[in-house]
Amino acid sequence: MAKRVDTLRALAIASQAVGFILIITLETMLGDAARPWQGVILAVMLTAALSIALVRLYRRNRARKAAADRARRASETWMSD
């Protein structure tokens, strides 16, 4: 059985990796002048992480609601038989 790929987890890991690579590259190329740009990149990384967390929470709550609706419909069908 094939494992399902968690795209949100992959996106989170990729965004953090790219952010850290950019921060290190800026430090290497610009030295101390890179500090403001590194702050901007860190802010973008945090925004991406929070956005991904919100999407994950939304999907989890939507799945819970769908499962509860299915269970309610199944119990109503069972009770009417």
C-alpha positions in Angstrom: 0.0 0.0 0.0 1.4 3.4 -1.0 1.8 6.1 1.6 -0.2 9.3 1.0 2.1 12.4 0.7 1.3 15.1 3.1 1.6 18.1 0.8 1.3 20.7 3.6 4.1 19.1 5.5 6.3 19.0 2.3 5.4 22.6 1.6 6.3 23.7 5.2 9.7 21.9 5.1 10.5 23.3 1.6 9.6 26.8 2.6 11.7 26.7 5.7 14.6 25.1 3.8 14.5 27.8 1.1 14.3 30.5 3.7 17.3 29.3 5.6 19.3 28.9 2.4 18.4 32.5 1.4 19.4 33.8 4.9 22.8 32.0 4.7 23.4 33.1 1.1 22.6 36.7 2.0 25.0 36.6 4.9 27.7 35.2 2.7 27.3 37.7 -0.1 26.4 40.9 1.7 27.9 40.5 5.1 26.4 42.8 7.7 24.3 44.6 5.0 22.2 41.5 4.8 20.6 42.0 8.2 17.4 43.9 7.1 16.9 41.4 4.2 17.3 38.5 6.6 14.6 39.9 8.8 12.3 40.2 5.8 13.0 36.6 4.9 12.4 35.5 8.5 9.0 37.3 8.5 8.0 35.6 5.2 9.0 32.3 6.7 6.9 32.9 9.8 3.9 34.0 7.6 4.2 30.9 5.5 4.3 28.7 8.6 1.3 30.3 10.1 -0.6 30.1 6.8 0.2 26.4 6.5 -0.9 25.9 10.1 -4.2 27.6 9.5 -4.9 25.6 6.3 -4.1 22.4 8.3 -6.5 23.4 11.0 -9.2 24.3 8.5 -8.9 20.9 6.7 -8.9 19.0 10.0 -12.0 20.8 11.2 -13.7 20.3 7.9 -12.9 16.5 8.0 -14.3 16.3 11.6 -17.5 18.0 10.5 -17.9 15.7 7.5 -17.3 12.6 9.7 -19.8 13.8 12.3 -22.4 14.4 9.5 -21.8 10.9 8.1 -22.2 9.4 11.6 -25.4 11.4 12.2 -26.8 10.3 8.8 -25.8 6.7 9.4 -27.5 6.7 12.9 -30.7 8.3 11.4 -30.8 5.7 8.7 -30.3 2.9 11.2 -33.0 4.3 13.5 -35.5 4.5 10.6 -35.0 0.9 9.5 
